[in-house]
Amino acid sequence: MSQSQWLERYQSALMRNFGVPKRVFVKGEGIHLWDADGKRFTDMFSGIAVGGLGHGHPAVTEAVASQMRTLGHISNLYASPPQIALAERLVSLTGEPSRVYFANSGTEANEAALKVTRLTGRTKIVAMTGSFHGRTMGALALTSTAKYRTPFEPLPGEVVFSPFNDVDALASVVDDTTAAVILETIQGESGVIPANSEFLTAAREITRVHGALLWVDEVQTGIGRCGEWLTSVADGVEADLITVAKGLGNGIPMGACLATGPAGELFTPGSHGSTFAGNPIAAAAGLAVLDTIATEGLLDNAHAMGRLIKESLLGLGNPGIREVRGRGLLLGVGLSDQTGSRIVDAMLDAGWIIQAPRPDVLRLAPPLIVDAKTVAEFVEVLDDMVRRVRNNDR
Ligand SMILES: *Cc1c(COP(=O)(O)O)cnc(C)c1O
């Protein structure tokens, strides 16, 4: 069946919320994908910063298959060894005494954290302009983008938005009625915008003074994406709540809410639940991901390849590329014009997958296994495409 035939069937059977996808993929291996017409692509986006180990990594494939053969699902009325072992591993990543609640996605990890904040007895949440925390109603209430929010208002909760990276504004909006401040260490969806370290330090101080929780959404930045297990822990931020998801299962849907110290005691029996969350298969995938990142040295590789991409792109002297920001392998390429989506399309035609979160920004999130040869090829093709689109001659 050809790609266009698949897409016709897609358009009559699926709801229209994702628009019309640009390709139908039938196979993945390592950093490569193949579409239904047999064309090969290099994946520099990892399914929105998910597949850190690349497609079909044998460690995850084997862990999932063998766990499915052994014990697939039991619900949270019962426990399983992989679930307990993964929770312990995640606790160790926080470097503090913590507790874990498992979820099936990033938005669900955030819903869980939002429910934790309610149990402080306070309801006001301070979120950041430019934030993205997910699409379910609670997580959407914390997401600032008007086009995502407006059609679904009224949204739950008492949420106040404060300008990102503005210490004075944050200090003036957080008070003794504030349950939590939620922020991303790098705002991925709004264009790969890093929080500066003074802001993170101030957010910790301000929340501590007012007895509010500091909640860091590491759904996109965590689990090796930025060359750290958790960027907030690496930077000594000491958050009360950390949510993770995307990279955790390498494609098996899963997330987690990590709560340190007293925040970890707020859920009591019956506070929250989920049929699938933390099931043995997902937990086995998570363990395989954490093991593989450690044994293959992928945190170091993320730093090294991220630096190589940054330096190579800036070294081009391409007038269409203004800056490269981000950390590890979550990078934003700031463009001189509003050509992002045209560059993304031109790259796709040339066999390279990237994305544009904003018209003047390209987002790169290659698998953590990406190598220097692929980076060199990528930089050459991107250089060419940025120039061509800019010169309007493609
Ligand atoms: C992707 C993302 C989410 C939502 O995760 P889903 O798995 O799509 O529900 C939440 N927060 C951040 C920072 C994200 O990047």
The ligand as a MOL file (V3000), in Angstrom:
LIG
                    3D

  0  0  0     0  0            999 V3000
M  V30 BEGIN CTAB
M  V30 COUNTS 15 15 0 0 0
M  V30 BEGIN ATOM
M  V30 1 C 5.5460 16.8260 25.8810 0
M  V30 2 C 5.4520 17.5630 27.1730 0
M  V30 3 C 4.3890 17.3490 28.0730 0
M  V30 4 C 3.2240 16.4460 27.7230 0
M  V30 5 O 3.6060 15.1230 27.5790 0
M  V30 6 P 2.6260 14.1020 26.8160 0
M  V30 7 O 3.3080 12.7730 26.9740 0
M  V30 8 O 2.5180 14.5680 25.4130 0
M  V30 9 O 1.3270 14.1560 27.5170 0
M  V30 10 C 4.4190 18.0050 29.2810 0
M  V30 11 N 5.4160 18.8440 29.5990 0
M  V30 12 C 6.4500 19.0850 28.7720 0
M  V30 13 C 7.5340 20.0140 29.1930 0
M  V30 14 C 6.4910 18.4630 27.5180 0
M  V30 15 O 7.4950 18.7290 26.6720 0
M  V30 END ATOM
M  V30 BEGIN BOND
M  V30 1 1 1 2
M  V30 2 1 2 3
M  V30 3 2 2 14
M  V30 4 1 3 4
M  V30 5 2 3 10
M  V30 6 1 4 5
M  V30 7 1 5 6
M  V30 8 2 6 7
M  V30 9 1 6 8
M  V30 10 1 6 9
M  V30 11 1 10 11
M  V30 12 2 11 12
M  V30 13 1 12 13
M  V30 14 1 12 14
M  V30 15 1 14 15
M  V30 END BOND
M  V30 END CTAB
M  END
